Amino acid sequence: MKKLADILSLELETAFKAAGYEAKYGKAVLSNRPDLCEYQCNGAMAAAKAYKKAPFMIADDVAEKLKGSRVIREAESVKPGFINIKVDAAFAAEYLNKMSGEECLGYEKTEQPKTIIIDYGGANVAKPLHVGHLRTAIIGESVKRIVRFAGDKVIGDVHLGDWGYQMGLIITELQKRKPELPYFDEAFEGEYPEEPPFTIDELEEIYPTASAYAKEHEDYKEKALHTTYLLQNGHKGCTALWNHIMRVSVADLRKNYKSLNVEFDLWKGESDAQPYIPEMVEYLKNEGYAHYDDGALVIDVKEETDTKEIPPCMILKSDGASLYGTTDLATLIEREKLYRPDEIIYVVDKRQELHFVQVFRSARKAHIVRDETKLQFIGFGTMNGKDGKPFKTREGGVMRLESLISDIEERMYGKIMENRAISEEEARNTAKIVGLSAIKYGDLSNQASKDYVFDVDRFTSAEGNTGPYILYTIVRIKSILNKYKEAKGEPAKGIVKAAQSASEKALMLELAKFNEAIEIAYVEKAPHKICAYVYELANAFNRFYHETKILAEENEERQASFISMLLLTKEVFETCIDMLGFEAPERM
């Protein structure tokens, strides 16, 4: 169904035309003075030049033609040439009733669905998730859900760091600790053990130990590099250990991502791109896209319009080793072959922007992707503590993600037990749901590219622009609907009547903005736009709630209208927070 602003614009276009002006000037936008009107049209200001006529005279003409509109109750011409608009209350109710009966609340899905791959997560195998992994997971998951809601076919890929030197270090350290394992016996002919020779806790301790040791011992580092070479060239024992590492680590990563309500369609990694690298390198050399510079194979990507230096994209180091750029280009080849995406979105730390400029330009230059394939980089800022520095533990170390989640859940549990007499089990479950909303909303309500302060006290508050405030609002609606159901039976949808108070109409108009808010978030790939919308919706509902005796309303028709509007409000909220990646409990 059409967005309310578009319906108003159609009315304005008709009025402009009827008044003798071009229809293109008739565009409705949200009012920047909500104390005066709900929407406004500034077209008379632009038309004044074309028609050599005072803008207020054009506005007067158009306002006159809008009299009698069933959509616009009031159109007032205001000097120097604005048209202030108030929506007809009966039409607003009619619009909401139509929304209630439509699939996806009347949101018009994209007419030509695209295949879109979203690359987010990017965790390294054998390392625990920490707070530095939070933003890519939360933002990427929300963008995926928004784009999927809009009608595109979306494939979310975690793209693990599962190859290279870190694996060589882990295997080398294992050999140092357990040289008797059959994986290190070149004469071993049997089947390797099915059970891994380590636990996830041991595995996560092995890598930092090996990494630190390699920095102090050159011979150990050389051995780790050689082990990496053996792994990448199919050594049987190294490959078997790598498979163990993958199974143990990925199982743990799945568990941690699940606690964030983050799901991936693909669990691919850098290793999946390796088979494509040799052929890609030959292609780049033979076609003249890459050349040697001081022994390294590079692609020049600098353009004449660049205002700053863009170094070449390095494909192979002078020793023949591949790099991240090599893997990313090979991954593009794999994605093109397997999925033929129309668009690929990378949700990555904004400090990696130069890397992706190099990769995207290389892919275009070498025709690794089709000309029409869109490559988009969504760079996010850092999550900082109150001191303005990257978020750390009290001891100054990098905080594990599960520790952050646990700390916030405990905080929410304490608040819930203080305020409510509910069972411990229900309080624990509710604390998980509300805690996740605090984390996700706290992150997503900020524009992705901006750094932000992770303020636990503010994010877990039930007041202000926070996840718990949004959830308290939804729970309040659920409570009212449950009480109504107990007293009068199942509430009915789609019977909203014209508003009789300012707060009732304000809530109606906020609900009517749903399609527009989602469309903007979809086009801009901007979850913070949905956060801004649900916050305004929560404020509008709470004003209405405090000014209206919903369950005490004696007029049955009016009360049924209120309840119908609450059903729609609940559905709009739940649809939005699902796109943000969290849900609401039954009570708090």
C-alpha positions in Angstrom: 0.0 0.0 0.0 1.1 3.6 -0.7 3.0 5.5 2.0 0.9 8.2 3.7 3.3 10.9 2.5 2.9 9.7 -1.1 -0.9 9.8 -0.8 -0.7 13.3 0.5 1.7 14.2 -2.4 -0.8 12.9 -4.9 -3.5 15.2 -3.5 -1.0 18.1 -3.7 0.0 17.3 -7.3 -3.7 17.3 -8.3 -4.2 20.6 -6.5 -1.1 22.2 -8.1 -2.3 21.1 -11.5 -5.8 22.3 -10.9 -4.4 25.7 -9.9 -2.5 25.9 -13.2 0.9 24.9 -12.0 3.1 21.8 -12.7 2.2 18.8 -10.6 5.9 18.1 -9.8 5.8 20.9 -7.1 3.2 19.0 -5.0 5.3 17.0 -2.5 4.4 16.4 1.1 7.1 16.1 3.7 6.9 15.8 7.5 6.5 19.1 9.2 9.5 20.7 10.8 7.0 22.5 13.1 4.8 19.7 14.5 3.2 22.3 16.8 1.7 24.0 13.8 0.9 21.1 11.4 1.5 17.4 10.6 2.9 17.7 7.1 3.9 20.5 4.9 4.5 21.4 1.2 7.3 23.7 0.2 6.6 23.4 -3.6 5.3 27.0 -3.9 8.7 28.3 -3.0 10.3 26.4 -5.9 7.4 27.2 -8.3 7.8 31.0 -7.6 10.9 31.2 -9.8 9.4 29.3 -12.7 6.1 31.3 -12.7 7.6 34.6 -11.6 4.9 34.9 -9.0 5.1 35.4 -5.2 5.2 32.0 -3.5 2.4 32.9 -1.0 0.1 33.6 -4.0 0.8 30.2 -5.4 0.3 28.6 -2.0 -3.0 30.4 -1.7 -4.1 29.0 -5.0 -3.2 25.5 -4.2 -4.7 25.6 -0.6 -8.0 26.7 -2.2 -8.0 23.7 -4.5 -7.4 21.3 -1.5 -10.7 22.3 0.1 -13.0 19.2 0.1 -10.2 16.7 0.1 -11.1 13.5 2.0 -7.4 13.0 2.8 -6.4 16.5 3.9 -8.7 18.1 6.5 -6.9 21.4 6.6 -4.4 23.1 4.2 -3.3 26.5 5.3 -1.2 28.9 3.2 1.5 30.5 5.4 3.9 33.3 4.3 6.3 33.3 2.6 4.8 30.4 0.8 4.4 27.2 2.8 1.4 25.0 2.8 0.7 23.6 6.3 -1.3 20.3 6.2 -3.3 18.4 8.7 -4.5 14.9 7.8 -8.2 14.1 8.0 -8.7 12.0 11.2 -11.2 9.7 9.5 -8.8 9.0 6.6 -6.0 8.3 9.1 -8.2 5.7 10.8 -9.1 4.2 7.4 -5.4 4.0 6.6 -4.6 2.1 9.8 -7.4 -0.3 9.2 -6.0 -1.1 5.8 -2.6 -1.6 7.3 -4.0 -4.1 9.8 -5.4 -6.2 7.1 -2.4 -6.2 4.8 0.5 -8.6 4.8 3.7 -7.1 6.2 1.6 -4.2 7.5 1.1 -3.0 3.9 4.8 -2.6 3.2 5.4 -2.8 -0.6 8.1 -5.3 -1.2 10.7 -4.6 -3.8 9.3 -5.4 -7.3 12.6 -6.8 -8.6 14.1 -8.8 -5.7 17.9 -8.9 -5.8 20.3 -11.5 -4.5 22.4 -9.9 -1.8 25.3 -11.4 0.2 26.0 -9.7 3.5 29.5 -10.4 4.8 29.6 -9.8 8.6 30.8 -11.5 11.7 34.3 -12.2 10.6 35.4 -14.0 13.7 38.8 -15.7 13.9 38.7 -19.5 14.5 40.3 -20.6 17.8 39.9 -17.2 19.4 37.0 -16.2 21.7 34.6 -13.6 20.6 35.2 -10.3 22.3 33.5 -6.9 22.4 35.3 -5.9 19.2 33.2 -8.5 17.4 29.9 -7.0 18.7 29.2 -4.3 16.2 29.7 -6.3 13.0 27.4 -9.0 14.3 24.7 -6.7 15.6 24.7 -4.3 12.6 25.1 -7.0 10.0 22.3 -9.1 11.4 19.9 -6.1 11.5 20.8 -5.0 7.9 20.2 -8.6 6.8 16.8 -8.7 8.4 15.8 -5.3 7.0 16.8 -6.2 3.5 15.1 -9.6 3.8 11.9 -7.9 5.0 12.0 -5.6 2.0 11.8 -8.6 -0.3 15.3 -9.3 -1.4 16.9 -12.7 -1.3 19.6 -12.3 1.4 22.5 -14.6 2.2 24.4 -13.9 5.4 28.0 -15.1 5.4 30.1 -15.2 8.6 33.4 -15.3 6.6 35.6 -16.8 9.2 39.3 -16.2 9.6 40.2 -19.8 9.4 43.4 -19.9 7.4 47.0 -18.8 7.4 49.7 -18.1 10.0 47.4 -18.4 13.1 46.7 -22.0 12.2 50.4 -22.7 11.8 51.0 -21.3 15.2 48.3 -23.5 16.9 49.5 -26.7 15.2 53.1 -25.9 16.1 52.2 -25.3 19.7 50.3 -28.5 19.8 53.3 -30.4 18.5 55.4 -28.7 21.2 53.0 -29.8 23.9 52.0 -33.2 22.6 54.7 -34.5 20.2 53.4 -38.1 20.6 50.1 -37.3 18.7 49.8 -39.3 15.5 49.3 -36.1 13.4 53.0 -35.4 13.7 54.2 -38.9 12.8 55.1 -38.9 9.1 55.1 -42.7 9.1 51.5 -43.0 10.5 49.2 -44.8 8.1 46.0 -45.4 10.1 42.9 -43.4 10.8 43.4 -40.3 12.9 41.3 -40.1 16.2 37.7 -38.8 15.9 38.0 -36.9 19.2 40.0 -33.6 19.1 43.1 -33.5 21.3 42.0 -30.3 23.0 38.9 -28.6 24.5 37.7 -25.2 23.4 39.2 -23.6 26.6 42.6 -25.2 25.8 42.3 -24.1 22.2 41.6 -20.5 23.1 44.6 -20.5 25.4 47.0 -22.1 22.8 46.9 -19.3 20.2 47.9 -16.3 22.4 50.6 -18.4 24.0 52.0 -19.5 20.7 51.7 -16.0 19.2 53.7 -14.5 22.2 56.3 -17.2 22.1 56.8 -16.8 18.3 57.6 -13.1 18.8 60.5 -14.0 21.1 61.8 -17.1 19.3 62.7 -16.8 15.6 63.1 -20.6 15.2 59.6 -21.2 16.5 58.2 -18.6 14.2 59.9 -20.2 11.2 58.5 -23.6 12.2 55.0 -22.1 12.4 55.4 -20.5 9.0 56.5 -23.9 7.6 53.6 -25.6 9.2 51.3 -23.0 7.6 52.8 -23.9 4.3 52.3 -27.6 4.9 48.7 -27.1 5.8 48.0 -25.0 2.8 49.6 -27.6 0.6 47.5 -30.5 1.9 49.7 -32.1 4.6 47.5 -35.0 5.9 48.3 -34.6 9.7 48.0 -30.8 9.6 44.7 -31.0 7.6 43.3 -33.5 10.2 44.2 -31.1 13.1 42.8 -28.2 11.2 39.5 -30.1 10.9 39.5 -30.7 14.6 40.2 -27.0 15.3 37.3 -26.0 12.9 34.8 -28.3 14.5 35.5 -27.3 18.1 35.8 -23.6 17.4 32.8 -23.3 15.1 30.6 -25.1 17.6 31.6 -22.6 20.2 31.2 -19.6 17.8 27.7 -20.9 16.9 26.7 -20.9 20.6 28.0 -17.4 21.2 26.4 -16.0 18.1 23.1 -17.7 19.1 23.2 -15.9 22.4 23.2 -12.6 20.4 20.3 -13.9 18.3 22.6 -13.8 15.2 22.3 -16.4 12.5 24.3 -17.0 9.4 23.2 -18.8 6.2 26.8 -19.6 5.3 29.6 -20.6 7.6 32.3 -20.1 5.0 35.8 -18.8 5.6 39.1 -17.8 4.0 39.9 -21.5 3.5 37.0 -21.8 1.0 38.6 -19.2 -1.3 42.0 -21.0 -1.4 41.2 -23.3 -4.3 40.4 -20.2 -6.5 43.7 -18.4 -5.8 46.2 -20.2 -8.1 44.0 -19.8 -11.2 43.1 -16.2 -10.2 46.8 -15.3 -9.9 47.6 -16.7 -13.3 44.6 -14.8 -14.8 45.6 -11.5 -13.3 49.2 -11.9 -14.6 48.3 -13.2 -18.1 45.7 -10.5 -18.7 48.0 -7.7 -17.5 45.9 -6.6 -14.5 48.7 -7.4 -12.1 52.4 -6.8 -12.3 55.5 -7.3 -10.2 56.9 -4.5 -8.1 60.0 -5.3 -5.9 59.1 -8.9 -6.2 55.5 -8.5 -5.0 52.5 -9.1 -7.4 50.3 -6.0 -7.2 47.3 -4.3 -9.0 47.5 -0.6 -9.4 44.2 0.9 -8.3 45.0 4.7 -8.0 42.6 6.9 -10.0 43.2 10.4 -11.3 40.4 11.8 -9.2 41.9 10.5 -5.9 42.7 13.3 -3.5 44.8 11.0 -1.3 47.3 8.2 -1.9 45.7 4.8 -2.7 48.5 2.2 -2.7 48.4 -0.8 -5.0 46.5 -3.9 -3.9 49.0 -6.5 -3.1 48.1 -10.0 -4.4 51.3 -11.9 -3.5 54.2 -11.0 -1.3 57.7 -11.3 -2.6 58.0 -14.7 -1.0 54.8 -15.9 -2.8 52.5 -15.8 0.2 49.0 -14.5 -0.3 47.3 -11.8 1.8 43.8 -10.7 2.9 43.3 -8.9 -0.5 44.1 -12.1 -2.3 41.6 -14.1 -0.3 38.9 -11.4 -0.6 39.3 -11.3 -4.4 39.2 -15.1 -4.6 36.1 -15.0 -2.4 34.4 -12.7 -4.9 35.2 -15.2 -7.6 33.6 -18.0 -5.5 30.5 -15.9 -4.8 30.1 -15.0 -8.4 30.4 -18.7 -9.4 28.0 -20.1 -6.7 25.5 -17.3 -6.2 25.8 -14.6 -8.9 24.8 -11.9 -6.4 23.5 -8.5 -7.5 25.0 -6.9 -4.5 27.6 -7.7 -1.8 27.6 -5.7 1.5 30.6 -5.8 3.8 29.9 -4.8 7.4 33.4 -4.1 8.7 35.4 -1.8 11.0 35.6 1.6 9.2 39.4 1.5 9.7 39.5 -1.1 7.0 38.0 1.2 4.4 41.2 1.6 2.4 41.6 -2.2 2.1 38.1 -2.5 0.7 38.7 0.4 -1.7 41.7 -1.5 -3.0 39.7 -4.8 -3.3 36.6 -3.3 -4.9 38.7 -1.4 -7.5 40.8 -4.5 -8.2 37.6 -6.5 -8.7 36.2 -4.0 -11.1 39.5 -3.5 -13.0 40.0 -7.2 -13.5 36.3 -7.9 -14.2 36.2 -10.4 -11.3 32.6 -9.1 -10.7 30.1 -8.1 -13.3 29.8 -4.3 -14.0 26.3 -4.3 -12.6 27.2 -6.0 -9.3 27.1 -3.5 -6.5 29.9 -3.7 -3.9 29.1 -1.8 -0.7 31.2 -1.1 2.4 29.4 -0.3 5.7 32.1 0.8 8.0 31.3 1.0 11.7 33.0 3.0 14.4 34.4 1.8 17.7 32.5 0.9 20.8 34.1 2.9 23.6 34.0 3.0 27.4 33.0 6.1 29.4 36.7 7.2 29.2 36.3 7.5 25.4 38.7 4.7 24.8 37.9 1.2 23.3 35.7 -0.8 25.8 37.9 -2.8 28.2 37.5 -5.0 31.3 38.1 -3.4 34.7 41.6 -4.9 34.5 42.2 -3.2 31.2 42.0 -6.3 29.0 39.7 -6.9 26.0 36.4 -8.1 27.4 35.0 -11.4 26.1 31.6 -11.1 24.5 30.0 -13.7 26.7 31.3 -11.8 29.8 29.7 -8.6 28.6 26.4 -10.4 27.9 26.5 -12.1 31.3 27.2 -8.9 33.2 24.3 -7.1 31.5 21.9 -10.0 32.1 22.9 -10.0 35.8 22.2 -6.3 36.0 18.8 -6.7 34.4 18.0 -9.7 36.6 18.7 -7.6 39.7 16.4 -4.8 38.5 13.6 -7.3 37.6 13.8 -9.0 41.0 13.7 -5.6 42.8 10.5 -4.5 41.1 8.5 -7.6 40.6 7.4 -10.7 42.6 8.1 -13.3 39.9 9.8 -16.6 39.9 13.6 -16.8 39.6 13.3 -18.8 36.4 11.0 -16.2 34.7 13.3 -13.4 35.9 16.3 -15.1 34.4 14.6 -15.6 31.1 13.3 -12.1 31.0 16.7 -10.7 32.0 18.2 -12.5 28.9 15.6 -10.9 26.6 15.8 -7.4 28.1 19.6 -7.6 28.4 19.9 -8.4 24.7 17.7 -5.5 23.9 19.9 -3.2 25.9 23.0 -4.3 24.1 21.5 -4.3 20.6 19.4 -1.1 20.8 22.3 0.7 22.6 24.5 -0.1 19.6 22.0 0.2 16.7 20.5 3.5 17.8 23.8 5.1 16.8 24.6 5.7 13.2 26.9 2.8 12.3 29.8 4.9 11.1 30.0 6.9 14.4 32.0 5.9 17.5 29.9 5.6 20.6 30.1 5.2 24.3 28.8 1.9 25.7 27.2 3.2 28.9 25.8 0.2 30.7 23.8 2.4 33.2 22.1 4.3 30.4 21.6 1.3 28.1 19.9 -0.8 30.9 17.6 2.0 32.0 13.9 1.7 31.5 13.7 5.4 30.7 15.0 7.4 27.7 16.0 6.1 24.3 16.9 2.6 25.3 16.0 -1.0 24.5 14.4 -1.7 27.9 12.2 1.5 27.5 10.9 0.1 24.1 10.3 -3.3 25.7 8.5 -1.8 28.7 6.2 0.0 26.2 5.4 -3.2 24.3 4.8 -5.1 27.6 2.5 -2.4 28.7 0.4 -2.9 25.5 0.4 -6.7 26.0 -0.8 -6.2 29.5 -3.7 -4.0 28.4 -4.7 -6.4 25.6 -4.6 -9.4 28.0 -6.8 -7.6 30.5 -9.3 -6.7 27.8 -9.2 -10.3 26.5 -10.0 -11.7 30.0 -12.9 -9.3 30.4 -14.4 -9.2 26.9 -12.8 -11.9 24.8 -10.6 -11.8 21.7 -9.9 -8.2 20.5 -10.8 -7.4 16.9 -8.4 -5.9 14.3 -9.2 -3.2 11.7 -12.0 -1.3 13.5 -10.1 1.9 14.4 -12.3 5.0 14.4 -11.4 8.7 13.8 -9.3 10.1 16.6 -11.0 12.4 19.1 -7.9 13.7 20.9 -4.6 15.1 19.9 -2.6 12.3 21.5 -4.8 9.6 19.8 -4.3 11.2 16.4 -0.5 11.6 17.0 -0.3 7.9 17.7 -2.2 7.1 14.5 0.0 9.3 12.4 3.1 7.7 14.0 1.8 4.3 13.1 1.1 5.4 9.5 4.8 6.3 9.1 5.9 2.7 9.4 6.2 2.0 5.7 8.2 5.2 5.2 10.6 4.4 8.1 11.3 0.9 6.8 11.8 2.1 3.3 14.4 4.7 4.4 16.2 2.1 6.6 16.2 -0.3 3.6 17.5 2.2 1.0 20.2 3.5 3.4 20.9 0.1 5.1 20.5 2.1 8.3 19.1 0.3 11.4 19.4 3.5 13.4 16.5 4.8 11.4 14.3 2.1 12.7 15.5 2.8 16.3 14.5 6.4 15.8 11.1 5.4 14.5 10.3 3.0 17.4 11.4 5.5 20.0 9.1 8.2 18.5 6.3 5.5 18.4 6.9 4.6 22.0 6.7 8.2 23.1 3.5 8.7 21.1 1.9 5.6 22.6 2.9 6.5 26.2 1.4 10.0 25.8 -1.8 8.5 24.5 -1.8 5.9 27.3 -1.3 8.5 30.1 -4.1 10.7 28.7 -6.6 8.0 27.9 -8.6 5.7 30.1 -8.5 2.7 27.7 -9.9 -0.1 29.8 -12.2 2.3 31.7 -13.7 3.8 28.6 -17.5 3.3 28.8 -18.3 3.8 25.1 -17.9 0.2 23.8 -17.2 1.4 20.2 -14.6 3.8 21.3 -12.9 1.2 23.5 -12.9 -1.3 20.7 -11.3 1.3 18.5 -8.6 1.9 21.1 -7.9 -1.9 21.5 -7.8 -2.3 17.7 -5.2 0.5 17.5 -3.2 -1.2 20.3 -3.1 -4.5 18.4 -1.7 -2.6 15.4 0.8 -0.8 17.6 2.0 -4.0 19.1 2.4 -5.6 15.6 4.4 -2.6 14.3 6.7 -2.7 17.4 7.3 -6.4 17.1 8.0 -6.2 13.4 10.5 -3.4 14.0 12.3 -5.0 16.9 12.6 -8.2 15.0 14.4 -6.3 12.3 16.7 -5.0 15.1 17.3 -8.6 16.2 15.6 -8.9 19.5 12.1 -9.6 21.0 9.8 -8.6 23.8 9.0 -10.7 26.9 5.4 -11.2 28.1 6.0 -9.2 31.2 8.8 -7.3 33.0 
